[in-house]
């Protein structure tokens, strides 16, 4: 069984689309764990009348990593998928990912291409050195439960990159599906933010957001013994 863990923080309107995409999955053996990260409790368990097996929890606000770790502790599946509330999965997403893991028993997780608003992110077969240079594995990847090292709750940025690097440090790798299996919204209030990479190369661009990304990227690099001189704007959340 797959446990789909969804952290939510005042973006319940997006969750409806996410859940709707889960009802259309061709793979049906999964549960949904929704963790309200201290936001407005607009949805309660007794208000959901759909076909999905959903358990709702509410915790004190602590950020997405804390909410994901809490959701994992409640999860029952041998496979886990951390899915943000602003994501919609293609109907065969779970089926494709499960198949890839079954065919690659030596791999800890499976990742795929995705769309973020109008932008399509297309990647490549797993490459340890490229992963050390920059993150290309989205949080919404199917992971074997026994291999999950937990998210580092001290990191406000790059928690997903840190997760995959931690697994790599342990000798665990992933397998790639060259298909666009899900999409993420760019609506107001989403955790995800993205601008074309060229924008961040302009000499007059120096924003607080960019400086924050640089700072926390360097923290993750140092944690994993990575030295990179040239900053590359990440795909991380």
Secondary structure by P-SEA (a helix, b strand, c coil): cbbbbbbbccaaaaaaaaaaaaaacccccbbbbbbcccccccccccccccccbbbbbbcccccaaaaaaaaaaaccccbbbbcccccccccaaaaaaaaaaaacccccbbbbbbbcccbbbbbccccaaaaaaccccccccccccccccccccccccaaaaaaaaaaaaacccccccccccccccccccccccccccccccccccccaaaaaaaaaaaaaaaaaccccccccccccc
